[in-house]
């Protein structure tokens, strides 16, 4: 499966953005999907994950209550709605797919898209 993330940009602190991750090659419904991010000078970290049917989600503590992961399998697309953005949310955001169960571990994801840059100005 090929993944393409989009929707990043420059936003002021307190603002919102919605990221999208479009899949091609294979149907997205086969995969558990996750979002990760990498801030400048830092390691890539888990942000959120959603099961194949969308019934279960998992979030990093730092984004709980502000970010929402969702998916539309009919459109082969996963979303990350981000509100109340903070300067520390500035990072390149990546979507990833796995055939494993719900997991936050980067090494458990088999397919990665190119990232999309989110910059939050304070």
N, C-alpha and C positions, 0 to 999 in steps of 0.2 A: 504494500500500500504506500502511496506517496501522499505526503501531507504538506499543506501550504498554509501558513499562518498569515493573517493580515489584520489590519485595524489599528495598528499602533500609531503613535503620533505624540505631539506635544500638547500637554494639558496643564492647567493650573491646579495647584493643590486644592482639594475639595471637589474637583471635577470628576467626570465619568468618561469611561471608554468601554467599548465592547470589542473584544477580539474574536476573530473567527478562525477556524481551522477547517479547511476543506480537504476531503480525502478523495483520492482517485486510484484506480487500479483494482481495488477490492472494496466491497461494501463495508462501510464504517461499523455496521452493527456487529461485525465479527470481533471487534476490539474494545477493550477497556481503554479509555482515553484519559490522558493527563496533561496538565499544564505545568511547566517549570519556568524558572526565570534565572537569569544571571546578571547580577549588578556589576558595575565596573570594579575590577579588582577583587571580586568575590567568586566563590564557587557557585555552580548552578544548584538551585534548590527547588524542592517540591512546592507547588502552589495549590493545586487541586486535582481531583480525579473523579471520574464518573463511570459507573458500570455500564455494561452493554445496553441494557434497557433503560438506563437513566434513573433507576429506582434508588440507587445509593450513591452518595457523594462523600468526599472526604476533603478537608481543607487544612492547610497550614494554619497554625494559631494566629500568625501575623495577619492573615487576610479574612479570618472568620467574621461574618457579619458585614463584610464590605464587598467580597467577591462572590459571584455565583457562577458555577459551571453548569452548563446544560448541553443538550444535544438534540439534533433533529436527524434521525437516521434516514428518513426519506430524502433528505437533502445531503446526506453524507457530510454533515457539518457539526462541529462542536464549537461552543461559544464560551467566552469568559467575560461576564459582565462585571465591570469594576466601578465601584462608586467610592466617594469619599477618599479619593486618591491622595497619597502622601508622597513627599519627596523620596522617601525610602522605598517606594514602589518602582522607582526608576530602574529599568533593567531591559534586557532583551528577553522576550517571552517566547517560549517554545512549546509547541504541542507535540505529544508523543502517543504512541499506541502500543498496546501489549495484548498478548493472548492469555496472559496470566490473570489471576484474580486481583482484587483491589489492592494496590500497592503504592507506596510513596517512594520506593527506591528507584533511583534513576537507572540503575543497572538492570532493572527488571523490564524496562521498556525497550522494545525491539526496533521501532521505527520512529524517526524524528523528522520534523519539518524544519525548514529554515526559520529562524526567529524573526520576530517583529519588535521593533524598538518602541518602548514606552518611556517618555520623558515627562516627569512631573516637576513643574517649576514651583518653587515656594515663594 
